[in-house]
Amino acid sequence: FAHHETDNYFMSLAGVYLFTPELLPNAHMWNQEQVHRSMTNRIPLIVVSNTFSQQWEIAPYLDLADEWEYAVSIIECQSEFYNTHKVPEEAIQAMKDRWEPLTTQHERVMTKEE
């Protein structure tokens, strides 16, 4: 079992969350590399927990799953939760406003062929 999330990129060795917005693209690439490493090691169950509010954000993970022949299940959290990282309310609202229902790779392929 492996659990990956982009937020881990911002954790110090002492366990302190040090978010740096300008490093977010690097953090996403790092997380994708971690997932890829787990897949190359054939970890049977890989969990990726991130804030995917649009299809393009989850697409690299779905592409990896397709490449390595992993089945995908998407669990959407549709409630209010404790704001662990003290994200400003306006940023949370912006994520809600741009929300797109997430689909699996199979569903995306089927949509393209229609």
KASULKA-V67168 format. One record per residue. N is the residue number from 0. RES is the residue in three letters. NEAR is the number of other ideal C-beta (glycine too) atoms within 12 Angstrom. Layout:
# KASULKA-V67168
n res near
N RES NEAR
N RES NEAR
This chain:
# KASULKA-V67168
n res near
0 PHE 10
1 ALA 23
2 HIS 17
3 HIS 29
4 GLU 27
5 THR 32
6 ASP 25
7 ASN 25
8 TYR 25
9 PHE 24
10 MET 19
11 SER 12
12 LEU 7
13 ALA 7
14 GLY 9
15 VAL 10
16 TYR 20
17 LEU 17
18 PHE 22
19 THR 15
20 PRO 14
21 GLU 9
22 LEU 16
23 LEU 20
24 PRO 15
25 ASN 16
26 ALA 27
27 HIS 29
28 MET 16
29 TRP 22
30 ASN 35
31 GLN 31
32 GLU 20
33 GLN 29
34 VAL 36
35 HIS 25
36 ARG 18
37 SER 26
38 MET 27
39 THR 16
40 ASN 14
41 ARG 13
42 ILE 20
43 PRO 13
44 LEU 16
45 ILE 30
46 VAL 22
47 VAL 36
48 SER 23
49 ASN 30
50 THR 30
51 PHE 29
52 SER 22
53 GLN 19
54 GLN 24
55 TRP 16
56 GLU 24
57 ILE 33
58 ALA 22
59 PRO 25
60 TYR 37
61 LEU 30
62 ASP 22
63 LEU 27
64 ALA 27
65 ASP 20
66 GLU 16
67 TRP 23
68 GLU 11
69 TYR 28
70 ALA 15
71 VAL 28
72 SER 17
73 ILE 24
74 ILE 13
75 GLU 16
76 CYS 17
77 GLN 10
78 SER 7
79 GLU 10
80 PHE 12
81 TYR 10
82 ASN 14
83 THR 14
84 HIS 21
85 LYS 11
86 VAL 20
87 PRO 13
88 GLU 12
89 GLU 10
90 ALA 19
91 ILE 20
92 GLN 14
93 ALA 15
94 MET 21
95 LYS 19
96 ASP 12
97 ARG 16
98 TRP 19
99 GLU 18
100 PRO 16
101 LEU 28
102 THR 22
103 THR 24
104 GLN 28
105 HIS 18
106 GLU 19
107 ARG 24
108 VAL 14
109 MET 11
110 THR 13
111 LYS 11
112 GLU 8
113 GLU 7
